[in-house]
Amino acid sequence: MAWKMFRWVWKVKSPINIGTAPAGILNRTRLYIPARTIWGALTAELSRDTAGSSFPDYISIGENLLQNVRFSYLFPAEKIGDEYAMWYSEYSDGLVWKREDTPNDDKPNRDFKSKILYSFPSTSIDPKSDSAEEGTLRELECIQPYWQISNHYPPPEMFMVGYVFIADESVQNQVFSIKKLMVGADTRYGFGHIELVKHPEASRFLDYEVELNHTNPRIKSNIAFGHIMPDPHFKFKGDFEVLEGRYLQRIYTQGLTWKPGTKVDSDQDVYFEILDNGLWRPIKS
């Protein structure tokens, strides 16, 4: 199968919460948008856009995307001149973040989070006392539409950057006809709004080689930019988490996976193929 690869850029128009494990009363967010989340949002928009007066055909459109499209994760990005520089995570001595145009300049995870996140407190009101109802205090952590950089006014806009691989030209036209997506939690309240800025065709994944003539696209890299399926033939350095989700009202579990930013524990690059479920699978070159 021959794939075409495009680097697409999205502008963040409203706060985004991509759910992960909570911490006390804080409903935390991931710092990236997973491939599965993008697939779900795109399936919803395409289904509604083509339904007319009929009920949206989520199943067939979703399955068509699974067969003909592969998504990388979307990561935060800054606009530098006319370009958009993506930030990505990497495990070194702990988790750090790097900007693609300055890969030798590490930013610790905690410092990076302070630049892009904000939390919104909320609670239910007890109508009898007109005060906060006991046990309902929550905070929703979100990626903000603007970078929180001191002494910078107006603050820089937030973008999300990633790659999309498409095998069918008709599907390509459908995908790029969608100019906005609603991703993550609380989209009915205006959260998770992103708008497409550009989608030029690309020949490299950041600075890494790609192979586009296989059943799944492959990236030759020593870093995984998505969750990795464990494999006893490879040694990695990173963190684990159990990945769960929902598909057609059913809960599915991918099991234990390596988090994005996980590095190959050697000096050699490994080929990763991007599967239809968004996971990255290491394969021998």
GIBEL-V620353 format. One record per residue. RES is the residue in one letter. SS is DSSP state (@ for helix, = for strand, . for the rest). BURIAL is 1 if it has 16 or more other C-alpha atoms within 10 Angstrom, else 0. Layout:
BEGIN
res=<RES RES>
ss=<SS SS>
burial=<BURIAL BURIAL>
END
This chain:
BEGIN
res=<M A W K M F R W V W K V K S P I N I G T A P A G I L N R T R L Y I P A R T I W G A L T A E L S R D T A G S S F P D Y I S I G E N L L Q N V R F S Y L F P A E K I G D E Y A M W Y S E Y S D G L V W K R E D T P N D D K P N R D F K S K I L Y S F P S T S I D P K S D S A E E G T L R E L E C I Q P Y W Q I S N H Y P P P E M F M V G Y V F I A D E S V Q N Q V F S I K K L M V G A D T R Y G F G H I E L V K H P E A S R F L D Y E V E L N H T N P R I K S N I A F G H I M P D P H F K F K G D F E V L E G R Y L Q R I Y T Q G L T W K P G T K V D S D Q D V Y F E I L D N G L W R P I K S>
ss=<. . . = = = = = = = = = . . . = . . = . . . = . . = = . = . . = = . @ @ @ @ @ @ @ @ @ @ @ @ @ @ @ @ @ . . . . . . @ @ @ @ @ @ @ @ @ @ @ = = = . . = = = = = = = . . = = = = = = = = = . . . = = = = = . . = = = = = = = @ @ @ @ @ @ @ @ = = = = = = . . = = . . . . = = . . . . . = = = = = = . . = . . . . . . . . . . = . = = = = = = = = . . @ @ @ @ @ @ @ @ @ . . = = = . . . . @ @ @ . . . = = = = = = = = = . . . = . . = = = = . . . . . . = = = = . = . . . . = = . . . . . . = = . . = = = = = = = = . . = = = = = = = = = . . . . = = . . . . . = = = = = . . . . . = = = = . .>
burial=<0 0 1 1 1 1 1 1 1 1 1 1 1 1 1 1 1 1 1 0 0 0 0 0 0 1 1 1 1 1 1 1 1 1 1 1 1 1 1 1 1 1 1 1 1 1 1 1 0 0 0 0 0 0 0 1 0 1 0 0 1 1 0 0 1 1 0 1 1 1 1 1 1 1 1 1 1 1 0 0 0 0 0 1 1 1 1 1 1 1 1 0 0 0 1 1 1 1 1 1 0 0 0 0 0 1 1 0 0 0 0 1 1 0 0 1 1 1 1 0 0 0 0 0 0 0 0 0 0 0 0 0 0 0 0 0 0 1 1 1 1 1 1 1 1 1 1 1 0 0 0 0 0 0 0 0 1 1 1 1 1 1 1 1 1 1 1 1 0 0 1 1 0 0 1 0 0 0 0 1 1 1 1 1 1 0 1 0 0 0 1 1 1 1 1 1 0 0 1 0 0 1 1 1 1 0 0 0 0 1 1 1 0 0 0 1 1 1 1 1 1 1 1 1 1 1 1 1 0 1 0 0 0 0 0 1 1 1 0 1 0 0 0 0 0 0 0 0 0 0 0 0 0 0 0 0 1 1 1 1 1 1 1 1 0 0 0 0 1 1 1 1 1 1 1 1 0 1 1 1 1 1 0 0 0>
END
